[in-house]
Amino acid sequence: MGRIVIVGYKPKPGKAEALKALMKTHLPRLRQEGLATDRESILMEAADGTIVEVFEWVSAEAIQNAHKNPVVLQMWGEYAEVCDYVPVGSLTEAGSLFSDFTSVD
């Protein structure tokens, strides 16, 4: 059964556009490795520039397998160059009953 996750990517200074470009490759690369479903992701931007993504892994096992997959590990290295992961709950928007973000296309 699929596992839907929500993750926050806070761009490092001067790396916002590089992060957005990298985000376009995220799901295709996971799908190529058989780790993500065909469900489209939702990409949003918080007021502080953090990109929030909602996407679906194939299974809990796929999440675990990602941690051993060389393609994914390389991709995560690319992410480490342009952003830091942040808990979505730390975003100001998360404190609202209806969290409001800007769409990222």
Residue frames as qw, qx, qy, qz and C-alpha x, y, z in Angstrom:
[[0.000, 0.889, 0.458, 0.000, 0.00, 0.00, 0.00],
 [0.379, 0.620, -0.021, 0.687, 1.28, 3.46, -0.90],
 [0.473, -0.572, -0.358, 0.566, 2.63, 5.86, 1.72],
 [0.199, 0.846, 0.189, 0.456, 1.89, 9.55, 1.24],
 [0.588, -0.370, -0.234, 0.680, 4.46, 11.89, 2.75],
 [0.089, 0.973, 0.115, 0.180, 4.81, 15.63, 3.23],
 [0.738, -0.201, -0.036, 0.643, 8.32, 17.08, 3.27],
 [0.034, 0.991, 0.041, -0.123, 9.76, 20.58, 3.58],
 [0.751, 0.165, 0.092, 0.633, 12.86, 21.71, 1.69],
 [0.134, -0.944, -0.057, 0.296, 14.32, 25.03, 2.87],
 [0.704, 0.608, -0.041, 0.365, 16.60, 26.41, 0.14],
 [0.623, -0.373, -0.049, 0.686, 20.09, 27.41, 1.15],
 [0.043, 0.807, 0.012, -0.589, 20.92, 31.09, 0.48],
 [0.204, 0.603, -0.485, -0.600, 20.93, 31.77, -3.25],
 [0.074, -0.121, 0.965, 0.221, 19.79, 28.23, -4.11],
 [0.537, 0.332, 0.486, -0.605, 16.00, 28.66, -4.45],
 [0.647, 0.530, -0.249, -0.489, 15.96, 28.36, -8.24],
 [0.266, 0.386, -0.882, -0.051, 18.36, 25.42, -8.19],
 [0.300, 0.052, 0.853, -0.423, 16.05, 23.68, -5.70],
 [0.635, 0.442, 0.233, -0.589, 13.00, 24.29, -7.88],
 [0.541, 0.523, -0.566, -0.336, 14.85, 22.88, -10.90],
 [0.067, 0.249, -0.953, 0.161, 15.89, 19.81, -8.88],
 [0.504, 0.155, 0.615, -0.587, 12.31, 19.30, -7.70],
 [0.685, 0.438, -0.198, -0.547, 11.27, 18.70, -11.32],
 [0.507, 0.378, -0.770, -0.081, 13.47, 15.59, -11.39],
 [0.346, -0.318, 0.725, -0.503, 12.47, 14.19, -8.01],
 [0.789, 0.122, 0.427, -0.424, 9.48, 12.01, -8.85],
 [0.777, 0.519, -0.299, -0.194, 10.72, 10.86, -12.27],
 [0.257, 0.532, -0.777, 0.218, 13.90, 9.58, -10.65],
 [0.451, -0.171, 0.733, -0.479, 12.03, 7.82, -7.85],
 [0.833, 0.308, 0.165, -0.428, 9.62, 6.30, -10.35],
 [0.596, 0.577, -0.550, -0.094, 12.48, 5.09, -12.53],
 [0.082, 0.359, -0.868, 0.333, 13.73, 3.16, -9.50],
 [0.519, -0.314, -0.756, -0.247, 10.24, 1.76, -8.84],
 [0.289, -0.157, -0.646, 0.689, 9.92, 3.65, -5.56],
 [0.226, 0.281, 0.253, -0.898, 7.17, 6.24, -6.20],
 [0.446, 0.501, 0.736, -0.088, 3.66, 5.82, -7.54],
 [0.274, 0.402, 0.503, 0.714, 2.19, 7.50, -10.61],
 [0.162, -0.872, -0.441, 0.132, 0.24, 9.91, -8.37],
 [0.345, 0.681, -0.031, 0.646, 1.32, 13.46, -9.20],
 [0.449, -0.282, -0.462, 0.711, 3.01, 15.38, -6.43],
 [0.066, -0.943, -0.278, -0.169, 1.81, 18.69, -5.05],
 [0.568, 0.045, -0.168, 0.804, 4.47, 21.38, -4.75],
 [0.190, -0.924, -0.301, -0.137, 3.88, 24.46, -2.61],
 [0.455, 0.336, -0.291, 0.771, 5.97, 27.35, -1.37],
 [0.418, -0.701, -0.470, 0.337, 5.78, 28.78, 2.14],
 [0.032, 0.996, 0.056, 0.060, 6.20, 32.50, 2.85],
 [0.443, -0.757, 0.415, 0.240, 9.81, 31.88, 3.97],
 [0.387, 0.631, -0.584, -0.332, 10.66, 30.18, 0.64],
 [0.389, -0.190, 0.897, -0.092, 10.47, 26.62, 1.92],
 [0.548, 0.130, -0.589, -0.580, 9.18, 24.24, -0.74],
 [0.578, -0.079, 0.690, -0.428, 6.65, 21.72, 0.54],
 [0.432, 0.203, -0.737, -0.478, 6.05, 18.53, -1.42],
 [0.733, -0.032, 0.524, -0.432, 3.33, 15.94, -1.02],
 [0.528, 0.394, -0.656, -0.368, 4.05, 12.69, -2.85],
 [0.909, -0.176, 0.195, -0.323, 3.44, 8.95, -2.64],
 [0.083, -0.463, 0.879, 0.078, 5.97, 6.19, -2.15],
 [0.602, 0.024, -0.705, -0.375, 4.99, 2.75, -3.49],
 [0.800, -0.423, -0.423, -0.037, 5.16, 1.27, 0.03],
 [0.516, -0.820, 0.247, -0.029, 6.85, 1.53, 3.40],
 [0.863, -0.118, 0.334, 0.360, 9.37, -0.98, 2.05],
 [0.550, 0.668, 0.164, 0.473, 10.15, 1.37, -0.86],
 [0.184, -0.945, 0.144, -0.228, 11.01, 4.09, 1.65],
 [0.735, -0.544, 0.380, 0.141, 13.45, 1.75, 3.37],
 [0.819, 0.239, 0.343, 0.394, 14.91, 0.60, 0.04],
 [0.292, 0.918, 0.027, 0.267, 15.54, 4.22, -0.95],
 [0.410, -0.854, 0.322, -0.006, 18.10, 4.45, 1.83],
 [0.695, -0.287, 0.587, 0.301, 20.20, 1.80, 0.07],
 [0.670, 0.621, 0.371, 0.167, 19.58, 2.82, -3.54],
 [0.534, -0.208, 0.174, 0.801, 22.66, 4.45, -5.17],
 [0.138, 0.518, 0.442, 0.720, 20.55, 6.56, -7.55],
 [0.372, -0.835, -0.356, -0.195, 18.49, 7.93, -4.67],
 [0.646, -0.565, -0.077, 0.507, 21.53, 8.48, -2.48],
 [0.427, 0.108, 0.270, 0.856, 23.13, 10.51, -5.28],
 [0.090, -0.683, -0.430, -0.584, 19.93, 12.54, -5.67],
 [0.536, -0.787, -0.288, 0.097, 19.78, 13.19, -1.92],
 [0.604, -0.276, 0.061, 0.745, 23.36, 14.45, -2.15],
 [0.189, 0.406, 0.367, 0.815, 22.22, 16.92, -4.79],
 [0.360, -0.792, -0.401, -0.286, 19.43, 18.05, -2.47],
 [0.655, -0.575, -0.190, 0.452, 21.94, 18.52, 0.37],
 [0.463, 0.052, 0.167, 0.869, 23.81, 21.03, -1.81],
 [0.047, -0.399, -0.321, -0.858, 20.76, 23.26, -2.30],
 [0.543, -0.544, -0.150, -0.622, 18.51, 22.81, 0.74],
 [0.039, -0.169, 0.848, -0.501, 17.96, 21.63, 4.27],
 [0.408, -0.409, -0.769, -0.273, 15.04, 19.41, 5.25],
 [0.159, -0.181, 0.433, -0.869, 12.68, 21.04, 7.75],
 [0.089, 0.374, 0.895, -0.226, 9.64, 19.68, 9.60],
 [0.055, -0.517, -0.525, -0.674, 6.52, 20.96, 7.91],
 [0.439, -0.735, -0.510, 0.081, 5.11, 21.64, 11.38],
 [0.466, -0.414, -0.103, 0.775, 7.81, 24.29, 11.89],
 [0.157, 0.312, 0.401, 0.847, 6.39, 26.46, 9.10],
 [0.196, 0.113, 0.304, -0.926, 4.23, 29.41, 10.13],
 [0.546, 0.012, -0.432, -0.718, 1.51, 28.21, 7.74],
 [0.474, -0.098, -0.875, 0.020, 1.21, 24.90, 9.61],
 [0.050, -0.171, -0.652, 0.737, -0.20, 26.75, 12.63],
 [0.432, 0.111, -0.074, -0.892, -3.32, 27.76, 10.70],
 [0.685, 0.181, 0.607, -0.359, -6.49, 25.71, 10.53],
 [0.771, 0.590, 0.234, 0.055, -6.28, 26.01, 6.74],
 [0.516, -0.484, 0.356, 0.610, -2.60, 26.13, 5.86],
 [0.521, 0.830, 0.148, -0.129, -2.20, 28.38, 2.82],
 [0.558, -0.355, 0.467, 0.587, 0.76, 28.05, 0.44],
 [0.391, 0.675, -0.274, -0.562, 1.67, 29.38, -3.01],
 [0.935, 0.257, 0.245, -0.013, 1.57, 26.83, -5.83],
 [0.210, -0.608, 0.618, 0.452, 4.88, 25.86, -7.42],
 [0.840, 0.473, 0.157, -0.216, 4.56, 24.87, -11.07]]
